[in-house]
Amino acid sequence: MFWLVGLVSLIQASFYWLLKPLIFATTSFFELRSLGLFFVLVILWLFSGTGKKLLE
């Protein structure tokens, strides 16, 4: 039983250590801190089209 608890703790710690950069990089996305920047990028993407199909 002690081996199982130790093994699970070791696996969880190693996964956290391996995934910590990914967690750090995606935290602002999931907490919606970069929502304003996302909206600006979407608006720029929508207005960056050529608009030729609308004129035809």
mmCIF entry with sequence, helices, sheets and N, C-alpha, C, O atoms, coordinates in Angstrom:
data_MODEL
# 
_entry.id   MODEL 
# 
_entity.id                         1 
_entity.type                       polymer 
_entity.pdbx_number_of_molecules   1 
# 
_entity_poly.entity_id                      1 
_entity_poly.type                           'polypeptide(L)' 
_entity_poly.nstd_linkage                   no 
_entity_poly.nstd_monomer                   no 
_entity_poly.pdbx_seq_one_letter_code       MFWLVGLVSLIQASFYWLLKPLIFATTSFFELRSLGLFFVLVILWLFSGTGKKLLE 
_entity_poly.pdbx_seq_one_letter_code_can   MFWLVGLVSLIQASFYWLLKPLIFATTSFFELRSLGLFFVLVILWLFSGTGKKLLE 
_entity_poly.pdbx_strand_id                 A 
# 
loop_
_entity_poly_seq.entity_id 
_entity_poly_seq.num 
_entity_poly_seq.mon_id 
_entity_poly_seq.hetero 
1 1  MET n 
1 2  PHE n 
1 3  TRP n 
1 4  LEU n 
1 5  VAL n 
1 6  GLY n 
1 7  LEU n 
1 8  VAL n 
1 9  SER n 
1 10 LEU n 
1 11 ILE n 
1 12 GLN n 
1 13 ALA n 
1 14 SER n 
1 15 PHE n 
1 16 TYR n 
1 17 TRP n 
1 18 LEU n 
1 19 LEU n 
1 20 LYS n 
1 21 PRO n 
1 22 LEU n 
1 23 ILE n 
1 24 PHE n 
1 25 ALA n 
1 26 THR n 
1 27 THR n 
1 28 SER n 
1 29 PHE n 
1 30 PHE n 
1 31 GLU n 
1 32 LEU n 
1 33 ARG n 
1 34 SER n 
1 35 LEU n 
1 36 GLY n 
1 37 LEU n 
1 38 PHE n 
1 39 PHE n 
1 40 VAL n 
1 41 LEU n 
1 42 VAL n 
1 43 ILE n 
1 44 LEU n 
1 45 TRP n 
1 46 LEU n 
1 47 PHE n 
1 48 SER n 
1 49 GLY n 
1 50 THR n 
1 51 GLY n 
1 52 LYS n 
1 53 LYS n 
1 54 LEU n 
1 55 LEU n 
1 56 GLU n 
# 
_struct_asym.id          A 
_struct_asym.entity_id   1 
# 
loop_
_struct_conf.conf_type_id 
_struct_conf.id 
_struct_conf.pdbx_PDB_helix_id 
_struct_conf.beg_label_comp_id 
_struct_conf.beg_label_asym_id 
_struct_conf.beg_label_seq_id 
_struct_conf.pdbx_beg_PDB_ins_code 
_struct_conf.end_label_comp_id 
_struct_conf.end_label_asym_id 
_struct_conf.end_label_seq_id 
_struct_conf.pdbx_end_PDB_ins_code 
_struct_conf.beg_auth_comp_id 
_struct_conf.beg_auth_asym_id 
_struct_conf.beg_auth_seq_id 
_struct_conf.end_auth_comp_id 
_struct_conf.end_auth_asym_id 
_struct_conf.end_auth_seq_id 
_struct_conf.pdbx_PDB_helix_class 
_struct_conf.details 
_struct_conf.pdbx_PDB_helix_length 
HELX_P HELX_P1 AA1 PHE A 2  ? PHE A 30 ? PHE A 2  PHE A 30 1 ? 29 
HELX_P HELX_P2 AA2 LEU A 35 ? PHE A 47 ? LEU A 35 PHE A 47 1 ? 13 
HELX_P HELX_P3 AA3 LYS A 52 ? LEU A 55 ? LYS A 52 LEU A 55 1 ? 4  
# 
_struct_conf_type.id          HELX_P 
_struct_conf_type.criteria    ? 
_struct_conf_type.reference   ? 
# 
loop_
_atom_site.group_PDB 
_atom_site.id 
_atom_site.type_symbol 
_atom_site.label_atom_id 
_atom_site.label_alt_id 
_atom_site.label_comp_id 
_atom_site.label_asym_id 
_atom_site.label_entity_id 
_atom_site.label_seq_id 
_atom_site.pdbx_PDB_ins_code 
_atom_site.Cartn_x 
_atom_site.Cartn_y 
_atom_site.Cartn_z 
_atom_site.occupancy 
_atom_site.B_iso_or_equiv 
_atom_site.pdbx_formal_charge 
_atom_site.auth_seq_id 
_atom_site.auth_comp_id 
_atom_site.auth_asym_id 
_atom_site.auth_atom_id 
_atom_site.pdbx_PDB_model_num 
ATOM 1   N N  . MET A 1 1  ? 0.825   -1.197 0.000   1.00 0.00 ? 1  MET A N  1 
ATOM 2   C CA . MET A 1 1  ? 0.000   0.000  0.000   1.00 0.00 ? 1  MET A CA 1 
ATOM 3   C C  . MET A 1 1  ? 0.867   1.258  0.000   1.00 0.00 ? 1  MET A C  1 
ATOM 4   O O  . MET A 1 1  ? 0.563   2.229  -0.693  1.00 0.00 ? 1  MET A O  1 
ATOM 5   N N  . PHE A 1 2  ? 1.954   1.234  0.787   1.00 0.00 ? 2  PHE A N  1 
ATOM 6   C CA . PHE A 1 2  ? 2.852   2.391  0.818   1.00 0.00 ? 2  PHE A CA 1 
ATOM 7   C C  . PHE A 1 2  ? 3.543   2.578  -0.531  1.00 0.00 ? 2  PHE A C  1 
ATOM 8   O O  . PHE A 1 2  ? 3.771   3.705  -0.970  1.00 0.00 ? 2  PHE A O  1 
ATOM 9   N N  . TRP A 1 3  ? 3.874   1.459  -1.184  1.00 0.00 ? 3  TRP A N  1 
ATOM 10  C CA . TRP A 1 3  ? 4.494   1.542  -2.500  1.00 0.00 ? 3  TRP A CA 1 
ATOM 11  C C  . TRP A 1 3  ? 3.538   2.172  -3.511  1.00 0.00 ? 3  TRP A C  1 
ATOM 12  O O  . TRP A 1 3  ? 3.951   2.949  -4.371  1.00 0.00 ? 3  TRP A O  1 
ATOM 13  N N  . LEU A 1 4  ? 2.277   1.834  -3.396  1.00 0.00 ? 4  LEU A N  1 
ATOM 14  C CA . LEU A 1 4  ? 1.283   2.380  -4.317  1.00 0.00 ? 4  LEU A CA 1 
ATOM 15  C C  . LEU A 1 4  ? 1.132   3.887  -4.128  1.00 0.00 ? 4  LEU A C  1 
ATOM 16  O O  . LEU A 1 4  ? 1.088   4.636  -5.104  1.00 0.00 ? 4  LEU A O  1 
ATOM 17  N N  . VAL A 1 5  ? 1.054   4.323  -2.890  1.00 0.00 ? 5  VAL A N  1 
ATOM 18  C CA . VAL A 1 5  ? 0.940   5.760  -2.603  1.00 0.00 ? 5  VAL A CA 1 
ATOM 19  C C  . VAL A 1 5  ? 2.191   6.489  -3.088  1.00 0.00 ? 5  VAL A C  1 
ATOM 20  O O  . VAL A 1 5  ? 2.093   7.564  -3.682  1.00 0.00 ? 5  VAL A O  1 
ATOM 21  N N  . GLY A 1 6  ? 3.344   5.919  -2.842  1.00 0.00 ? 6  GLY A N  1 
ATOM 22  C CA . GLY A 1 6  ? 4.589   6.530  -3.299  1.00 0.00 ? 6  GLY A CA 1 
ATOM 23  C C  . GLY A 1 6  ? 4.684   6.584  -4.812  1.00 0.00 ? 6  GLY A C  1 
ATOM 24  O O  . GLY A 1 6  ? 5.127   7.585  -5.377  1.00 0.00 ? 6  GLY A O  1 
ATOM 25  N N  . LEU A 1 7  ? 4.270   5.516  -5.467  1.00 0.00 ? 7  LEU A N  1 
ATOM 26  C CA . LEU A 1 7  ? 4.307   5.467  -6.928  1.00 0.00 ? 7  LEU A CA 1 
ATOM 27  C C  . LEU A 1 7  ? 3.346   6.482  -7.544  1.00 0.00 ? 7  LEU A C  1 
ATOM 28  O O  . LEU A 1 7  ? 3.700   7.173  -8.499  1.00 0.00 ? 7  LEU A O  1 
ATOM 29  N N  . VAL A 1 8  ? 2.149   6.572  -7.006  1.00 0.00 ? 8  VAL A N  1 
ATOM 30  C CA . VAL A 1 8  ? 1.176   7.540  -7.517  1.00 0.00 ? 8  VAL A CA 1 
ATOM 31  C C  . VAL A 1 8  ? 1.679   8.963  -7.296  1.00 0.00 ? 8  VAL A C  1 
ATOM 32  O O  . VAL A 1 8  ? 1.546   9.810  -8.179  1.00 0.00 ? 8  VAL A O  1 
ATOM 33  N N  . SER A 1 9  ? 2.249   9.229  -6.136  1.00 0.00 ? 9  SER A N  1 
ATOM 34  C CA . SER A 1 9  ? 2.799   10.564 -5.862  1.00 0.00 ? 9  SER A CA 1 
ATOM 35  C C  . SER A 1 9  ? 3.945   10.895 -6.812  1.00 0.00 ? 9  SER A C  1 
ATOM 36  O O  . SER A 1 9  ? 4.044   12.022 -7.297  1.00 0.00 ? 9  SER A O  1 
ATOM 37  N N  . LEU A 1 10 ? 4.795   9.937  -7.076  1.00 0.00 ? 10 LEU A N  1 
ATOM 38  C CA . LEU A 1 10 ? 5.911   10.146 -7.994  1.00 0.00 ? 10 LEU A CA 1 
ATOM 39  C C  . LEU A 1 10 ? 5.422   10.408 -9.419  1.00 0.00 ? 10 LEU A C  1 
ATOM 40  O O  . LEU A 1 10 ? 5.953   11.281 -10.106 1.00 0.00 ? 10 LEU A O  1 
ATOM 41  N N  . ILE A 1 11 ? 4.432   9.670  -9.856  1.00 0.00 ? 11 ILE A N  1 
ATOM 42  C CA . ILE A 1 11 ? 3.887   9.857  -11.203 1.00 0.00 ? 11 ILE A CA 1 
ATOM 43  C C  . ILE A 1 11 ? 3.214   11.220 -11.325 1.00 0.00 ? 11 ILE A C  1 
ATOM 44  O O  . ILE A 1 11 ? 3.394   11.914 -12.325 1.00 0.00 ? 11 ILE A O  1 
ATOM 45  N N  . GLN A 1 12 ? 2.438   11.605 -10.311 1.00 0.00 ? 12 GLN A N  1 
ATOM 46  C CA . GLN A 1 12 ? 1.782   12.907 -10.358 1.00 0.00 ? 12 GLN A CA 1 
ATOM 47  C C  . GLN A 1 12 ? 2.796   14.042 -10.358 1.00 0.00 ? 12 GLN A C  1 
ATOM 48  O O  . GLN A 1 12 ? 2.632   15.022 -11.085 1.00 0.00 ? 12 GLN A O  1 
ATOM 49  N N  . ALA A 1 13 ? 3.834   13.916 -9.555  1.00 0.00 ? 13 ALA A N  1 
ATOM 50  C CA . ALA A 1 13 ? 4.865   14.956 -9.507  1.00 0.00 ? 13 ALA A CA 1 
ATOM 51  C C  . ALA A 1 13 ? 5.612   15.043 -10.831 1.00 0.00 ? 13 ALA A C  1 
ATOM 52  O O  . ALA A 1 13 ? 5.932   16.140 -11.287 1.00 0.00 ? 13 ALA A O  1 
ATOM 53  N N  . SER A 1 14 ? 5.893   13.907 -11.450 1.00 0.00 ? 14 SER A N  1 
ATOM 54  C CA . SER A 1 14 ? 6.616   13.945 -12.723 1.00 0.00 ? 14 SER A CA 1 
ATOM 55  C C  . SER A 1 14 ? 5.746   14.516 -13.834 1.00 0.00 ? 14 SER A C  1 
ATOM 56  O O  . SER A 1 14 ? 6.243   15.255 -14.684 1.00 0.00 ? 14 SER A O  1 
ATOM 57  N N  . PHE A 1 15 ? 4.451   14.186 -13.843 1.00 0.00 ? 15 PHE A N  1 
ATOM 58  C CA . PHE A 1 15 ? 3.571   14.775 -14.844 1.00 0.00 ? 15 PHE A CA 1 
ATOM 59  C C  . PHE A 1 15 ? 3.465   16.278 -14.654 1.00 0.00 ? 15 PHE A C  1 
ATOM 60  O O  . PHE A 1 15 ? 3.461   17.027 -15.632 1.00 0.00 ? 15 PHE A O  1 
ATOM 61  N N  . TYR A 1 16 ? 3.379   16.730 -13.406 1.00 0.00 ? 16 TYR A N  1 
ATOM 62  C CA . TYR A 1 16 ? 3.310   18.168 -13.155 1.00 0.00 ? 16 TYR A CA 1 
ATOM 63  C C  . TYR A 1 16 ? 4.601   18.842 -13.608 1.00 0.00 ? 16 TYR A C  1 
ATOM 64  O O  . TYR A 1 16 ? 4.563   19.923 -14.196 1.00 0.00 ? 16 TYR A O  1 
ATOM 65  N N  . TRP A 1 17 ? 5.729   18.217 -13.342 1.00 0.00 ? 17 TRP A N  1 
ATOM 66  C CA . TRP A 1 17 ? 7.011   18.797 -13.730 1.00 0.00 ? 17 TRP A CA 1 
ATOM 67  C C  . TRP A 1 17 ? 7.142   18.873 -15.248 1.00 0.00 ? 17 TRP A C  1 
ATOM 68  O O  . TRP A 1 17 ? 7.665   19.852 -15.781 1.00 0.00 ? 17 TRP A O  1 
ATOM 69  N N  . LEU A 1 18 ? 6.667   17.842 -15.945 1.00 0.00 ? 18 LEU A N  1 
ATOM 70  C CA . LEU A 1 18 ? 6.748   17.832 -17.404 1.00 0.00 ? 18 LEU A CA 1 
ATOM 71  C C  . LEU A 1 18 ? 5.764   18.807 -18.050 1.00 0.00 ? 18 LEU A C  1 
ATOM 72  O O  . LEU A 1 18 ? 6.074   19.423 -19.070 1.00 0.00 ? 18 LEU A O  1 
ATOM 73  N N  . LEU A 1 19 ? 4.585   18.945 -17.458 1.00 0.00 ? 19 LEU A N  1 
ATOM 74  C CA . LEU A 1 19 ? 3.542   19.759 -18.070 1.00 0.00 ? 19 LEU A CA 1 
ATOM 75  C C  . LEU A 1 19 ? 3.492   21.188 -17.547 1.00 0.00 ? 19 LEU A C  1 
ATOM 76  O O  . LEU A 1 19 ? 2.643   21.964 -17.985 1.00 0.00 ? 19 LEU A O  1 
ATOM 77  N N  . LYS A 1 20 ? 4.374   21.560 -16.625 1.00 0.00 ? 20 LYS A N  1 
ATOM 78  C CA . LYS A 1 20 ? 4.336   22.895 -16.040 1.00 0.00 ? 20 LYS A CA 1 
ATOM 79  C C  . LYS A 1 20 ? 4.487   24.003 -17.084 1.00 0.00 ? 20 LYS A C  1 
ATOM 80  O O  . LYS A 1 20 ? 3.762   24.993 -16.991 1.00 0.00 ? 20 LYS A O  1 
ATOM 81  N N  . PRO A 1 21 ? 5.383   23.902 -18.073 1.00 0.00 ? 21 PRO A N  1 
ATOM 82  C CA . PRO A 1 21 ? 5.439   24.968 -19.093 1.00 0.00 ? 21 PRO A CA 1 
ATOM 83  C C  . PRO A 1 21 ? 4.139   25.102 -19.886 1.00 0.00 ? 21 PRO A C  1 
ATOM 84  O O  . PRO A 1 21 ? 3.721   26.215 -20.208 1.00 0.00 ? 21 PRO A O  1 
ATOM 85  N N  . LEU A 1 22 ? 3.508   23.990 -20.198 1.00 0.00 ? 22 LEU A N  1 
ATOM 86  C CA . LEU A 1 22 ? 2.241   24.039 -20.921 1.00 0.00 ? 22 LEU A CA 1 
ATOM 87  C C  . LEU A 1 22 ? 1.143   24.653 -20.057 1.00 0.00 ? 22 LEU A C  1 
ATOM 88  O O  . LEU A 1 22 ? 0.331   25.435 -20.549 1.00 0.00 ? 22 LEU A O  1 
ATOM 89  N N  . ILE A 1 23 ? 1.116   24.304 -18.780 1.00 0.00 ? 23 ILE A N  1 
ATOM 90  C CA . ILE A 1 23 ? 0.145   24.885 -17.854 1.00 0.00 ? 23 ILE A CA 1 
ATOM 91  C C  . ILE A 1 23 ? 0.353   26.391 -17.765 1.00 0.00 ? 23 ILE A C  1 
ATOM 92  O O  . ILE A 1 23 ? -0.610  27.157 -17.793 1.00 0.00 ? 23 ILE A O  1 
ATOM 93  N N  . PHE A 1 24 ? 1.604   26.812 -17.659 1.00 0.00 ? 24 PHE A N  1 
ATOM 94  C CA . PHE A 1 24 ? 1.915   28.237 -17.560 1.00 0.00 ? 24 PHE A CA 1 
ATOM 95  C C  . PHE A 1 24 ? 1.506   28.982 -18.827 1.00 0.00 ? 24 PHE A C  1 
ATOM 96  O O  . PHE A 1 24 ? 1.013   30.108 -18.753 1.00 0.00 ? 24 PHE A O  1 
ATOM 97  N N  . ALA A 1 25 ? 1.709   28.363 -19.984 1.00 0.00 ? 25 ALA A N  1 
ATOM 98  C CA . ALA A 1 25 ? 1.403   29.022 -21.253 1.00 0.00 ? 25 ALA A CA 1 
ATOM 99  C C  . ALA A 1 25 ? -0.095  29.130 -21.506 1.00 0.00 ? 25 ALA A C  1 
ATOM 100 O O  . ALA A 1 25 ? -0.536  30.091 -22.135 1.00 0.00 ? 25 ALA A O  1 
ATOM 101 N N  . THR A 1 26 ? -0.881  28.181 -21.040 1.00 0.00 ? 26 THR A N  1 
ATOM 102 C CA . THR A 1 26 ? -2.310  28.181 -21.350 1.00 0.00 ? 26 THR A CA 1 
ATOM 103 C C  . THR A 1 26 ? -3.187  28.733 -20.233 1.00 0.00 ? 26 THR A C  1 
ATOM 104 O O  . THR A 1 26 ? -4.404  28.817 -20.399 1.00 0.00 ? 26 THR A O  1 
ATOM 105 N N  . THR A 1 27 ? -2.601  29.111 -19.106 1.00 0.00 ? 27 THR A N  1 
ATOM 106 C CA . THR A 1 27 ? -3.406  29.614 -17.997 1.00 0.00 ? 27 THR A CA 1 
ATOM 107 C C  . THR A 1 27 ? -4.137  30.889 -18.380 1.00 0.00 ? 27 THR A C  1 
ATOM 108 O O  . THR A 1 27 ? -5.325  31.024 -18.086 1.00 0.00 ? 27 THR A O  1 
ATOM 109 N N  . SER A 1 28 ? -3.460  31.824 -19.026 1.00 0.00 ? 28 SER A N  1 
ATOM 110 C CA . SER A 1 28 ? -4.110  33.083 -19.386 1.00 0.00 ? 28 SER A CA 1 
ATOM 111 C C  . SER A 1 28 ? -5.239  32.857 -20.387 1.00 0.00 ? 28 SER A C  1 
ATOM 112 O O  . SER A 1 28 ? -6.233  33.582 -20.369 1.00 0.00 ? 28 SER A O  1 
ATOM 113 N N  . PHE A 1 29 ? -5.099  31.870 -21.251 1.00 0.00 ? 29 PHE A N  1 
ATOM 114 C CA . PHE A 1 29 ? -6.168  31.569 -22.210 1.00 0.00 ? 29 PHE A CA 1 
ATOM 115 C C  . PHE A 1 29 ? -7.406  31.038 -21.499 1.00 0.00 ? 29 PHE A C  1 
ATOM 116 O O  . PHE A 1 29 ? -8.521  31.478 -21.779 1.00 0.00 ? 29 PHE A O  1 
ATOM 117 N N  . PHE A 1 30 ? -7.213  30.094 -20.580 1.00 0.00 ? 30 PHE A N  1 
ATOM 118 C CA . PHE A 1 30 ? -8.357  29.493 -19.902 1.00 0.00 ? 30 PHE A CA 1 
ATOM 119 C C  . PHE A 1 30 ? -8.978  30.415 -18.865 1.00 0.00 ? 30 PHE A C  1 
ATOM 120 O O  . PHE A 1 30 ? -10.150 30.253 -18.526 1.00 0.00 ? 30 PHE A O  1 
ATOM 121 N N  . GLU A 1 31 ? -8.221  31.380 -18.353 1.00 0.00 ? 31 GLU A N  1 
ATOM 122 C CA . GLU A 1 31 ? -8.782  32.356 -17.424 1.00 0.00 ? 31 GLU A CA 1 
ATOM 123 C C  . GLU A 1 31 ? -9.329  33.576 -18.155 1.00 0.00 ? 31 GLU A C  1 
ATOM 124 O O  . GLU A 1 31 ? -9.756  34.540 -17.520 1.00 0.00 ? 31 GLU A O  1 
ATOM 125 N N  . LEU A 1 32 ? -9.320  33.542 -19.468 1.00 0.00 ? 32 LEU A N  1 
ATOM 126 C CA . LEU A 1 32 ? -9.864  34.582 -20.345 1.00 0.00 ? 32 LEU A CA 1 
ATOM 127 C C  . LEU A 1 32 ? -9.194  35.933 -20.129 1.00 0.00 ? 32 LEU A C  1 
ATOM 128 O O  . LEU A 1 32 ? -9.830  36.972 -20.306 1.00 0.00 ? 32 LEU A O  1 
ATOM 129 N N  . ARG A 1 33 ? -7.909  35.934 -19.747 1.00 0.00 ? 33 ARG A N  1 
ATOM 130 C CA . ARG A 1 33 ? -7.177  37.184 -19.602 1.00 0.00 ? 33 ARG A CA 1 
ATOM 131 C C  . ARG A 1 33 ? -6.818  37.770 -20.952 1.00 0.00 ? 33 ARG A C  1 
ATOM 132 O O  . ARG A 1 33 ? -6.659  38.985 -21.070 1.00 0.00 ? 33 ARG A O  1 
ATOM 133 N N  . SER A 1 34 ? -6.687  36.949 -21.958 1.00 0.00 ? 34 SER A N  1 
ATOM 134 C CA . SER A 1 34 ? -6.307  37.432 -23.287 1.00 0.00 ? 34 SER A CA 1 
ATOM 135 C C  . SER A 1 34 ? -7.517  37.534 -24.213 1.00 0.00 ? 34 SER A C  1 
ATOM 136 O O  . SER A 1 34 ? -7.375  37.465 -25.434 1.00 0.00 ? 34 SER A O  1 
ATOM 137 N N  . LEU A 1 35 ? -8.693  37.695 -23.639 1.00 0.00 ? 35 LEU A N  1 
ATOM 138 C CA . LEU A 1 35 ? -9.911  37.744 -24.443 1.00 0.00 ? 35 LEU A CA 1 
ATOM 139 C C  . LEU A 1 35 ? -9.960  38.997 -25.311 1.00 0.00 ? 35 LEU A C  1 
ATOM 140 O O  . LEU A 1 35 ? -10.416 38.929 -26.452 1.00 0.00 ? 35 LEU A O  1 
ATOM 141 N N  . GLY A 1 36 ? -9.502  40.139 -24.799 1.00 0.00 ? 36 GLY A N  1 
ATOM 142 C CA . GLY A 1 36 ? -9.485  41.372 -25.587 1.00 0.00 ? 36 GLY A CA 1 
ATOM 143 C C  . GLY A 1 36 ? -8.589  41.250 -26.800 1.00 0.00 ? 36 GLY A C  1 
ATOM 144 O O  . GLY A 1 36 ? -8.962  41.672 -27.894 1.00 0.00 ? 36 GLY A O  1 
ATOM 145 N N  . LEU A 1 37 ? -7.419  40.682 -26.618 1.00 0.00 ? 37 LEU A N  1 
ATOM 146 C CA . LEU A 1 37 ? -6.499  40.473 -27.737 1.00 0.00 ? 37 LEU A CA 1 
ATOM 147 C C  . LEU A 1 37 ? -7.105  39.513 -28.759 1.00 0.00 ? 37 LEU A C  1 
ATOM 148 O O  . LEU A 1 37 ? -6.944  39.699 -29.966 1.00 0.00 ? 37 LEU A O  1 
ATOM 149 N N  . PHE A 1 38 ? -7.792  38.502 -28.278 1.00 0.00 ? 38 PHE A N  1 
ATOM 150 C CA . PHE A 1 38 ? -8.447  37.554 -29.180 1.00 0.00 ? 38 PHE A CA 1 
ATOM 151 C C  . PHE A 1 38 ? -9.505  38.258 -30.030 1.00 0.00 ? 38 PHE A C  1 
ATOM 152 O O  . PHE A 1 38 ? -9.592  38.015 -31.234 1.00 0.00 ? 38 PHE A O  1 
ATOM 153 N N  . PHE A 1 39 ? -10.309 39.125 -29.416 1.00 0.00 ? 39 PHE A N  1 
ATOM 154 C CA . PHE A 1 39 ? -11.330 39.854 -30.167 1.00 0.00 ? 39 PHE A CA 1 
ATOM 155 C C  . PHE A 1 39 ? -10.704 40.788 -31.203 1.00 0.00 ? 39 PHE A C  1 
ATOM 156 O O  . PHE A 1 39 ? -11.211 40.903 -32.319 1.00 0.00 ? 39 PHE A O  1 
ATOM 157 N N  . VAL A 1 40 ? -9.616  41.449 -30.844 1.00 0.00 ? 40 VAL A N  1 
ATOM 158 C CA . VAL A 1 40 ? -8.930  42.327 -31.797 1.00 0.00 ? 40 VAL A CA 1 
ATOM 159 C C  . VAL A 1 40 ? -8.411  41.519 -32.984 1.00 0.00 ? 40 VAL A C  1 
ATOM 160 O O  . VAL A 1 40 ? -8.544  41.949 -34.129 1.00 0.00 ? 40 VAL A O  1 
ATOM 161 N N  . LEU A 1 41 ? -7.824  40.360 -32.723 1.00 0.00 ? 41 LEU A N  1 
ATOM 162 C CA . LEU A 1 41 ? -7.324  39.520 -33.812 1.00 0.00 ? 41 LEU A CA 1 
ATOM 163 C C  . LEU A 1 41 ? -8.448  39.024 -34.713 1.00 0.00 ? 41 LEU A C  1 
ATOM 164 O O  . LEU A 1 41 ? -8.280  38.954 -35.930 1.00 0.00 ? 41 LEU A O  1 
ATOM 165 N N  . VAL A 1 42 ? -9.584  38.680 -34.131 1.00 0.00 ? 42 VAL A N  1 
ATOM 166 C CA . VAL A 1 42 ? -10.727 38.224 -34.934 1.00 0.00 ? 42 VAL A CA 1 
ATOM 167 C C  . VAL A 1 42 ? -11.262 39.363 -35.794 1.00 0.00 ? 42 VAL A C  1 
ATOM 168 O O  . VAL A 1 42 ? -11.589 39.157 -36.963 1.00 0.00 ? 42 VAL A O  1 
ATOM 169 N N  . ILE A 1 43 ? -11.354 40.562 -35.224 1.00 0.00 ? 43 ILE A N  1 
ATOM 170 C CA . ILE A 1 43 ? -11.836 41.710 -35.997 1.00 0.00 ? 43 ILE A CA 1 
ATOM 171 C C  . ILE A 1 43 ? -10.876 42.029 -37.141 1.00 0.00 ? 43 ILE A C  1 
ATOM 172 O O  . ILE A 1 43 ? -11.313 42.304 -38.259 1.00 0.00 ? 43 ILE A O  1 
ATOM 173 N N  . LEU A 1 44 ? -9.573  41.992 -36.868 1.00 0.00 ? 44 LEU A N  1 
ATOM 174 C CA . LEU A 1 44 ? -8.591  42.224 -37.934 1.00 0.00 ? 44 LEU A CA 1 
ATOM 175 C C  . LEU A 1 44 ? -8.684  41.161 -39.020 1.00 0.00 ? 44 LEU A C  1 
ATOM 176 O O  . LEU A 1 44 ? -8.544  41.459 -40.206 1.00 0.00 ? 44 LEU A O  1 
ATOM 177 N N  . TRP A 1 45 ? -8.919  39.928 -38.610 1.00 0.00 ? 45 TRP A N  1 
ATOM 178 C CA . TRP A 1 45 ? -9.049  38.839 -39.574 1.00 0.00 ? 45 TRP A CA 1 
ATOM 179 C C  . TRP A 1 45 ? -10.288 39.032 -40.450 1.00 0.00 ? 45 TRP A C  1 
ATOM 180 O O  . TRP A 1 45 ? -10.250 38.778 -41.654 1.00 0.00 ? 45 TRP A O  1 
ATOM 181 N N  . LEU A 1 46 ? -11.382 39.481 -39.841 1.00 0.00 ? 46 LEU A N  1 
ATOM 182 C CA . LEU A 1 46 ? -12.607 39.678 -40.609 1.00 0.00 ? 46 LEU A CA 1 
ATOM 183 C C  . LEU A 1 46 ? -12.480 40.823 -41.608 1.00 0.00 ? 46 LEU A C  1 
ATOM 184 O O  . LEU A 1 46 ? -12.992 40.734 -42.724 1.00 0.00 ? 46 LEU A O  1 
ATOM 185 N N  . PHE A 1 47 ? -11.801 41.893 -41.214 1.00 0.00 ? 47 PHE A N  1 
ATOM 186 C CA . PHE A 1 47 ? -11.670 43.047 -42.100 1.00 0.00 ? 47 PHE A CA 1 
ATOM 187 C C  . PHE A 1 47 ? -10.485 42.954 -43.054 1.00 0.00 ? 47 PHE A C  1 
ATOM 188 O O  . PHE A 1 47 ? -10.297 43.846 -43.881 1.00 0.00 ? 47 PHE A O  1 
ATOM 189 N N  . SER A 1 48 ? -9.690  41.908 -42.961 1.00 0.00 ? 48 SER A N  1 
ATOM 190 C CA . SER A 1 48 ? -8.523  41.803 -43.833 1.00 0.00 ? 48 SER A CA 1 
ATOM 191 C C  . SER A 1 48 ? -8.841  41.158 -45.175 1.00 0.00 ? 48 SER A C  1 
ATOM 192 O O  . SER A 1 48 ? -7.959  41.045 -46.026 1.00 0.00 ? 48 SER A O  1 
ATOM 193 N N  . GLY A 1 49 ? -10.053 40.743 -45.372 1.00 0.00 ? 49 GLY A N  1 
ATOM 194 C CA . GLY A 1 49 ? -10.420 40.135 -46.647 1.00 0.00 ? 49 GLY A CA 1 
ATOM 195 C C  . GLY A 1 49 ? -10.429 41.156 -47.776 1.00 0.00 ? 49 GLY A C  1 
ATOM 196 O O  . GLY A 1 49 ? -10.459 42.363 -47.539 1.00 0.00 ? 49 GLY A O  1 
ATOM 197 N N  . THR A 1 50 ? -10.403 40.659 -48.993 1.00 0.00 ? 50 THR A N  1 
ATOM 198 C CA . THR A 1 50 ? -10.350 41.566 -50.144 1.00 0.00 ? 50 THR A CA 1 
ATOM 199 C C  . THR A 1 50 ? -11.702 42.193 -50.444 1.00 0.00 ? 50 THR A C  1 
ATOM 200 O O  . THR A 1 50 ? -11.756 43.331 -50.912 1.00 0.00 ? 50 THR A O  1 
ATOM 201 N N  . GLY A 1 51 ? -12.770 41.497 -50.192 1.00 0.00 ? 51 GLY A N  1 
ATOM 202 C CA . GLY A 1 51 ? -14.098 42.045 -50.438 1.00 0.00 ? 51 GLY A CA 1 
ATOM 203 C C  . GLY A 1 51 ? -14.509 42.024 -51.900 1.00 0.00 ? 51 GLY A C  1 
ATOM 204 O O  . GLY A 1 51 ? -15.511 42.646 -52.252 1.00 0.00 ? 51 GLY A O  1 
ATOM 205 N N  . LYS A 1 52 ? -13.788 41.343 -52.754 1.00 0.00 ? 52 LYS A N  1 
ATOM 206 C CA . LYS A 1 52 ? -14.108 41.318 -54.182 1.00 0.00 ? 52 LYS A CA 1 
ATOM 207 C C  . LYS A 1 52 ? -15.415 40.575 -54.453 1.00 0.00 ? 52 LYS A C  1 
ATOM 208 O O  . LYS A 1 52 ? -16.142 40.926 -55.382 1.00 0.00 ? 52 LYS A O  1 
ATOM 209 N N  . LYS A 1 53 ? -15.712 39.578 -53.671 1.00 0.00 ? 53 LYS A N  1 
ATOM 210 C CA . LYS A 1 53 ? -16.927 38.801 -53.910 1.00 0.00 ? 53 LYS A CA 1 
ATOM 211 C C  . LYS A 1 53 ? -18.172 39.613 -53.572 1.00 0.00 ? 53 LYS A C  1 
ATOM 212 O O  . LYS A 1 53 ? -19.240 39.364 -54.132 1.00 0.00 ? 53 LYS A O  1 
ATOM 213 N N  . LEU A 1 54 ? -18.052 40.570 -52.673 1.00 0.00 ? 54 LEU A N  1 
ATOM 214 C CA . LEU A 1 54 ? -19.201 41.394 -52.341 1.00 0.00 ? 54 LEU A CA 1 
ATOM 215 C C  . LEU A 1 54 ? -19.538 42.367 -53.463 1.00 0.00 ? 54 LEU A C  1 
ATOM 216 O O  . LEU A 1 54 ? -20.697 42.750 -53.619 1.00 0.00 ? 54 LEU A O  1 
ATOM 217 N N  . LEU A 1 55 ? -18.544 42.770 -54.242 1.00 0.00 ? 55 LEU A N  1 
ATOM 218 C CA . LEU A 1 55 ? -18.766 43.733 -55.312 1.00 0.00 ? 55 LEU A CA 1 
ATOM 219 C C  . LEU A 1 55 ? -19.270 43.086 -56.593 1.00 0.00 ? 55 LEU A C  1 
ATOM 220 O O  . LEU A 1 55 ? -19.802 43.786 -57.455 1.00 0.00 ? 55 LEU A O  1 
ATOM 221 N N  . GLU A 1 56 ? -19.127 41.809 -56.743 1.00 0.00 ? 56 GLU A N  1 
ATOM 222 C CA . GLU A 1 56 ? -19.535 41.126 -57.978 1.00 0.00 ? 56 GLU A CA 1 
ATOM 223 C C  . GLU A 1 56 ? -21.001 40.806 -57.999 1.00 0.00 ? 56 GLU A C  1 
ATOM 224 O O  . GLU A 1 56 ? -21.494 40.233 -58.970 1.00 0.00 ? 56 GLU A O  1 
# 
